[in-house]
């Protein structure tokens, strides 16, 4: 009897092993770059890769097809804002950061797709290349300025017709650096006068994109570069710069992240693809949960901002859109955002 039981047990083990053979050791399915592009990228860059409105083309784009893929990978990982010129045409769409929404393998797959689709014929991007680009590297204030600020303010700090100079700018070199810290942290929109000249460029909010240490480094650089002779800024000064008006922060986040689609007027765009927020019942509802869910998790072509914006920034931008353009929705708190599942 013991022999029979042992044989039956052995047979059961063998059957289980055969049933599950290959499943445990099967190679994981590689991400489908084309499918990822269709769901995450084509709303802005179009299925044809030809771009649309403020969003540049990827087909035939020399930045996409370059042999050095570091900048391209960094754009997908960290997003990009501010003007960009591709093949002689200027674009100003805001590219979201995908590092918290896509894995390194998925980013490698979608970049491999766009570098080989349409008229593009460039080599693949590997997961190892993405992983290397994703590793944080400490940059000096000068390096950060070149990477994040010089496109608008120019490497010599002299600015352009739209973006004010930083060299010789009295607001930059004030003894108390709170003003320049607040501008870097929260961004700034609307007309501005510097040295009797008027400017109306949009300064993006760098909160959430740069750490306190990075903001301190770049603020220190601009306060001491060119002809400026102001004292440096510490990380502690950035951290303790004080609370800001919620709706003012929200206005900055909206201008940086939302206005390209929904328009500065809140009237929407894209021929109805991007809905109006002004007067929208969903935005103005007494209970902010539905609109917060849309902002956090996305809807249709609306990207998910959870992981890209902090709870404080989501609360701020929700508060702003619920009070701008004649809207009468109440303010939103960080705890309201934290309650969204």
BAMIZA-596014 format. One record per residue (C-alpha): residue number from 1; residue in one letter; chain; x, y, z. Coordinates in steps of 0.2 Angstrom, whole numbers. Each point is the difference from the previous one (the first is absolute). Layout:
<rs>
R, NUM, A, A, X, Y, Z .
...
</rs>
This chain:
<rs>
R, 1, X, A, 0, 0, 0 .
R, 2, X, A, 14, 12, 5 .
R, 3, X, A, 8, -4, -17 .
R, 4, X, A, -16, 4, -10 .
R, 5, X, A, -2, 17, 10 .
R, 6, X, A, 18, 5, -3 .
R, 7, X, A, -3, -4, -19 .
R, 8, X, A, -16, 10, 0 .
R, 9, X, A, 9, 15, 8 .
R, 10, X, A, 14, -1, -12 .
R, 11, X, A, -12, 0, -14 .
R, 12, X, A, -9, 15, 7 .
R, 13, X, A, 16, 10, 1 .
R, 14, X, A, 5, -5, -17 .
R, 15, X, A, -16, 6, -7 .
R, 16, X, A, 1, 16, 9 .
R, 17, X, A, 17, 3, -7 .
R, 18, X, A, -5, -4, -18 .
R, 19, X, A, -15, 12, 2 .
R, 20, X, A, 10, 14, 6 .
R, 21, X, A, 16, -3, -10 .
R, 22, X, A, 5, 15, -10 .
R, 23, X, A, -12, 12, 9 .
R, 24, X, A, 12, 4, 14 .
R, 25, X, A, 15, 1, -11 .
R, 26, X, A, -9, 9, -15 .
R, 27, X, A, 8, 16, -6 .
R, 28, X, A, -11, 15, 4 .
R, 29, X, A, -9, 7, -15 .
R, 30, X, A, 9, 15, -7 .
R, 31, X, A, -10, 17, 1 .
R, 32, X, A, -8, 5, -17 .
R, 33, X, A, 7, 17, -4 .
R, 34, X, A, -13, 3, -14 .
R, 35, X, A, -14, -3, 12 .
R, 36, X, A, 8, 11, 14 .
R, 37, X, A, 2, 14, -13 .
R, 38, X, A, -19, -2, -5 .
R, 39, X, A, -6, 2, 18 .
R, 40, X, A, 12, 12, 7 .
R, 41, X, A, 8, 11, -14 .
R, 42, X, A, -11, 0, -16 .
R, 43, X, A, -13, 13, 7 .
R, 44, X, A, 13, 13, -1 .
R, 45, X, A, 13, -6, -12 .
R, 46, X, A, -13, -9, -11 .
R, 47, X, A, 0, -18, -6 .
R, 48, X, A, 9, 6, -16 .
R, 49, X, A, 14, 8, 11 .
R, 50, X, A, -3, 16, -9 .
R, 51, X, A, -4, 10, 16 .
R, 52, X, A, -15, 12, 3 .
R, 53, X, A, -1, 18, 5 .
R, 54, X, A, 13, 3, 14 .
R, 55, X, A, 6, -18, -1 .
R, 56, X, A, 15, -3, -11 .
R, 57, X, A, 1, -14, -13 .
R, 58, X, A, 10, -16, 4 .
R, 59, X, A, 1, -6, -18 .
R, 60, X, A, 16, 7, -7 .
R, 61, X, A, 4, 9, 16 .
R, 62, X, A, 19, 1, 2 .
R, 63, X, A, -1, 0, 19 .
R, 64, X, A, -9, -16, -1 .
R, 65, X, A, 12, -8, -13 .
R, 66, X, A, 16, 6, 8 .
R, 67, X, A, 14, -13, 4 .
R, 68, X, A, 1, 7, 18 .
R, 69, X, A, -16, -5, 8 .
R, 70, X, A, 3, 7, 17 .
R, 71, X, A, -9, 17, -3 .
R, 72, X, A, -15, -10, -8 .
R, 73, X, A, -1, -12, 14 .
R, 74, X, A, 1, 14, 13 .
R, 75, X, A, -15, 9, -9 .
R, 76, X, A, -11, -15, 2 .
R, 77, X, A, 6, -3, 18 .
R, 78, X, A, -1, 18, 6 .
R, 79, X, A, -12, 9, -12 .
R, 80, X, A, 4, 16, -8 .
R, 81, X, A, -7, 18, 0 .
R, 82, X, A, 4, 16, -9 .
R, 83, X, A, 3, 4, -18 .
R, 84, X, A, 8, -12, -12 .
R, 85, X, A, 5, 1, -18 .
R, 86, X, A, -1, -15, -12 .
R, 87, X, A, 4, 1, -18 .
R, 88, X, A, -2, 19, 0 .
R, 89, X, A, -17, 0, 9 .
R, 90, X, A, -3, 5, 18 .
R, 91, X, A, -11, -10, 12 .
R, 92, X, A, -5, 3, 18 .
R, 93, X, A, -10, -15, 6 .
R, 94, X, A, 4, -7, 17 .
R, 95, X, A, 7, -18, 0 .
R, 96, X, A, -5, -9, 16 .
R, 97, X, A, 13, -10, 10 .
R, 98, X, A, -3, -19, -2 .
R, 99, X, A, 13, -7, 12 .
R, 100, X, A, -14, -4, 13 .
R, 101, X, A, -13, -7, -13 .
R, 102, X, A, 11, -11, -11 .
R, 103, X, A, 13, -12, 4 .
R, 104, X, A, 18, 1, -7 .
R, 105, X, A, -4, -14, -11 .
R, 106, X, A, -16, 8, -7 .
R, 107, X, A, 9, 17, -3 .
R, 108, X, A, 13, -10, -9 .
R, 109, X, A, -13, -8, -10 .
R, 110, X, A, -10, 15, -5 .
R, 111, X, A, 17, 10, -5 .
R, 112, X, A, 5, -15, -10 .
R, 113, X, A, -17, 1, -9 .
R, 114, X, A, 1, 19, -4 .
R, 115, X, A, 18, -2, -6 .
R, 116, X, A, -5, -13, -12 .
R, 117, X, A, -18, 5, -5 .
R, 118, X, A, -5, 11, -15 .
R, 119, X, A, 15, 7, -9 .
R, 120, X, A, 12, -3, 15 .
R, 121, X, A, 13, -13, -1 .
R, 122, X, A, 10, 1, 16 .
R, 123, X, A, 7, -14, 11 .
R, 124, X, A, -10, -6, 15 .
R, 125, X, A, 1, 7, 18 .
R, 126, X, A, 4, -13, 13 .
R, 127, X, A, -7, -2, 18 .
R, 128, X, A, 18, 3, 6 .
R, 129, X, A, 1, 16, -9 .
R, 130, X, A, -16, 6, 9 .
R, 131, X, A, 6, -6, 17 .
R, 132, X, A, 16, 9, -2 .
R, 133, X, A, -9, 17, -5 .
R, 134, X, A, -12, -3, 15 .
R, 135, X, A, 14, 0, 13 .
R, 136, X, A, 0, 17, 9 .
R, 137, X, A, 16, 10, -3 .
R, 138, X, A, 4, 15, 10 .
R, 139, X, A, 2, 15, -11 .
R, 140, X, A, 8, 17, 4 .
R, 141, X, A, -11, 16, 0 .
R, 142, X, A, 9, 4, -17 .
R, 143, X, A, -4, -17, -7 .
R, 144, X, A, -19, 2, 6 .
R, 145, X, A, -1, 17, -8 .
R, 146, X, A, 6, -6, -17 .
R, 147, X, A, -11, -15, 1 .
R, 148, X, A, -16, 8, 6 .
R, 149, X, A, 1, 19, -2 .
R, 150, X, A, 12, 6, -14 .
R, 151, X, A, -12, -4, -14 .
R, 152, X, A, -11, 15, 6 .
R, 153, X, A, 12, 11, 10 .
R, 154, X, A, 15, -4, -11 .
R, 155, X, A, 17, -6, 5 .
R, 156, X, A, 6, 18, 3 .
R, 157, X, A, -15, 4, 11 .
R, 158, X, A, -6, 14, -12 .
R, 159, X, A, -17, -8, -3 .
R, 160, X, A, -10, 3, -16 .
R, 161, X, A, -15, 10, -6 .
R, 162, X, A, -12, -11, 10 .
R, 163, X, A, 11, -5, 15 .
R, 164, X, A, 8, 12, 11 .
R, 165, X, A, 19, 2, 4 .
R, 166, X, A, 7, -7, 16 .
R, 167, X, A, 17, 9, -2 .
R, 168, X, A, -2, 16, 9 .
R, 169, X, A, -18, -4, 5 .
R, 170, X, A, -4, 9, 17 .
R, 171, X, A, -13, -13, 5 .
R, 172, X, A, 13, -14, -3 .
R, 173, X, A, 13, 9, 11 .
R, 174, X, A, -11, 6, 15 .
R, 175, X, A, 9, -3, 17 .
R, 176, X, A, -15, -11, 5 .
R, 177, X, A, -1, -14, -13 .
R, 178, X, A, -18, -5, 3 .
R, 179, X, A, -6, 9, -15 .
R, 180, X, A, 11, -10, -12 .
R, 181, X, A, -3, -16, 9 .
R, 182, X, A, -19, 2, -1 .
R, 183, X, A, 2, 4, -19 .
R, 184, X, A, 10, -16, -3 .
R, 185, X, A, -11, -11, 11 .
R, 186, X, A, -17, 6, -5 .
R, 187, X, A, 3, 7, -18 .
R, 188, X, A, -7, 16, -6 .
R, 189, X, A, -12, 6, -13 .
R, 190, X, A, -7, 17, -6 .
R, 191, X, A, 9, 16, -5 .
R, 192, X, A, 16, 5, 9 .
R, 193, X, A, 11, 15, -1 .
R, 194, X, A, 19, -1, 3 .
R, 195, X, A, 11, 15, -3 .
R, 196, X, A, -14, 10, -8 .
R, 197, X, A, -3, -14, -13 .
R, 198, X, A, -16, -11, -1 .
R, 199, X, A, 0, -19, -1 .
R, 200, X, A, -14, -12, -1 .
R, 201, X, A, 8, -17, -1 .
R, 202, X, A, -6, -15, 11 .
R, 203, X, A, 11, -6, 13 .
R, 204, X, A, -4, -18, 5 .
R, 205, X, A, -1, -6, 18 .
R, 206, X, A, 15, -10, 4 .
R, 207, X, A, -7, -7, 16 .
R, 208, X, A, -1, -19, -2 .
R, 209, X, A, 12, 0, -14 .
R, 210, X, A, 15, 7, 9 .
R, 211, X, A, 5, -5, 18 .
R, 212, X, A, 3, 14, 14 .
R, 213, X, A, 18, -3, -2 .
R, 214, X, A, -1, 2, -19 .
R, 215, X, A, -10, 16, 2 .
R, 216, X, A, 13, 7, 12 .
R, 217, X, A, 14, -4, -12 .
R, 218, X, A, -8, 8, -15 .
R, 219, X, A, -5, 15, 10 .
R, 220, X, A, 17, 2, 7 .
R, 221, X, A, 7, -1, -17 .
R, 222, X, A, -11, 14, -8 .
R, 223, X, A, 3, 11, 15 .
R, 224, X, A, 19, -1, -2 .
R, 225, X, A, 2, -2, -19 .
R, 226, X, A, 4, 14, -13 .
R, 227, X, A, -1, 17, 9 .
R, 228, X, A, -10, -6, 14 .
R, 229, X, A, 8, 0, 18 .
R, 230, X, A, -13, -6, 11 .
R, 231, X, A, 2, -13, 14 .
R, 232, X, A, -4, -18, -3 .
R, 233, X, A, -16, -10, 5 .
R, 234, X, A, 0, -15, 11 .
R, 235, X, A, -11, -15, -1 .
R, 236, X, A, -8, 5, 17 .
R, 237, X, A, -5, 17, -7 .
R, 238, X, A, -9, -9, -14 .
R, 239, X, A, -9, -12, 12 .
R, 240, X, A, -5, 14, 12 .
R, 241, X, A, -4, 13, -13 .
R, 242, X, A, -18, 0, 7 .
R, 243, X, A, -17, -5, -6 .
R, 244, X, A, -7, 8, -16 .
R, 245, X, A, -17, 4, -5 .
R, 246, X, A, -8, -16, -6 .
R, 247, X, A, -9, 7, -15 .
R, 248, X, A, 16, 9, -5 .
R, 249, X, A, 9, -16, 0 .
R, 250, X, A, -14, -8, -9 .
R, 251, X, A, 0, 13, -14 .
R, 252, X, A, 19, -4, -3 .
R, 253, X, A, -3, -18, 0 .
R, 254, X, A, -15, 2, -12 .
R, 255, X, A, 11, 11, -12 .
R, 256, X, A, 14, -12, 0 .
R, 257, X, A, -10, -17, -1 .
R, 258, X, A, -18, 3, -6 .
R, 259, X, A, -2, 16, -11 .
R, 260, X, A, 8, -7, -15 .
R, 261, X, A, -16, -11, -2 .
R, 262, X, A, -13, 9, 10 .
R, 263, X, A, 6, 17, -5 .
R, 264, X, A, 4, 15, 12 .
R, 265, X, A, -18, 5, -2 .
R, 266, X, A, -6, -17, 6 .
R, 267, X, A, -11, -1, -15 .
R, 268, X, A, 8, -16, -6 .
R, 269, X, A, 8, -4, -17 .
R, 270, X, A, 4, -13, -13 .
R, 271, X, A, -17, 1, -9 .
R, 272, X, A, -9, -7, 16 .
R, 273, X, A, 14, -13, 4 .
R, 274, X, A, 5, 10, 15 .
R, 275, X, A, -16, 6, 10 .
R, 276, X, A, -4, 17, 7 .
R, 277, X, A, 3, 2, 18 .
R, 278, X, A, -8, 17, 2 .
R, 279, X, A, -18, -3, 5 .
R, 280, X, A, 1, -19, 0 .
R, 281, X, A, -11, -8, 12 .
R, 282, X, A, 12, -14, 4 .
R, 283, X, A, 13, 13, 5 .
R, 284, X, A, -12, 11, 10 .
R, 285, X, A, -9, -15, 10 .
R, 286, X, A, -1, 2, 19 .
R, 287, X, A, 9, -16, 2 .
R, 288, X, A, 17, 2, -8 .
R, 289, X, A, 3, -19, 0 .
R, 290, X, A, -4, -3, -19 .
R, 291, X, A, 11, 14, -6 .
R, 292, X, A, 14, -6, 11 .
R, 293, X, A, -2, -17, -6 .
R, 294, X, A, 2, 6, -18 .
R, 295, X, A, 15, 10, 4 .
R, 296, X, A, 9, -14, 10 .
R, 297, X, A, -5, -15, -12 .
R, 298, X, A, -3, 8, -17 .
R, 299, X, A, -14, -3, -11 .
R, 300, X, A, -1, -3, -19 .
R, 301, X, A, 15, 10, -7 .
R, 302, X, A, 3, 9, 17 .
R, 303, X, A, 16, -7, 8 .
R, 304, X, A, 0, -6, 18 .
R, 305, X, A, 9, 14, 10 .
R, 306, X, A, 2, -11, 16 .
R, 307, X, A, 18, -3, 2 .
R, 308, X, A, 4, 15, -11 .
R, 309, X, A, -7, 13, 11 .
R, 310, X, A, 0, 0, 19 .
R, 311, X, A, -16, 0, 10 .
R, 312, X, A, 3, 18, 4 .
R, 313, X, A, 1, 5, -18 .
R, 314, X, A, -15, -10, -5 .
R, 315, X, A, -10, 8, 14 .
R, 316, X, A, 7, 17, -6 .
R, 317, X, A, -4, -2, -18 .
R, 318, X, A, -18, -7, 4 .
R, 319, X, A, -3, 15, 11 .
R, 320, X, A, 6, 11, -14 .
R, 321, X, A, -11, -7, -13 .
R, 322, X, A, -15, -1, 12 .
R, 323, X, A, 1, 19, 2 .
R, 324, X, A, 7, 7, -16 .
R, 325, X, A, -10, 6, -15 .
R, 326, X, A, -16, 3, 10 .
R, 327, X, A, 0, -18, 8 .
R, 328, X, A, -7, -1, 17 .
R, 329, X, A, 6, -16, 7 .
R, 330, X, A, 8, 0, 17 .
R, 331, X, A, 18, -2, 5 .
R, 332, X, A, 8, -18, 0 .
R, 333, X, A, 12, -6, 14 .
R, 334, X, A, 14, -12, 0 .
R, 335, X, A, -10, -11, 11 .
R, 336, X, A, -14, 0, -14 .
R, 337, X, A, 14, -6, -12 .
R, 338, X, A, 7, -13, 12 .
R, 339, X, A, -18, -8, 1 .
R, 340, X, A, -1, -4, -18 .
R, 341, X, A, 3, -18, -4 .
</rs>
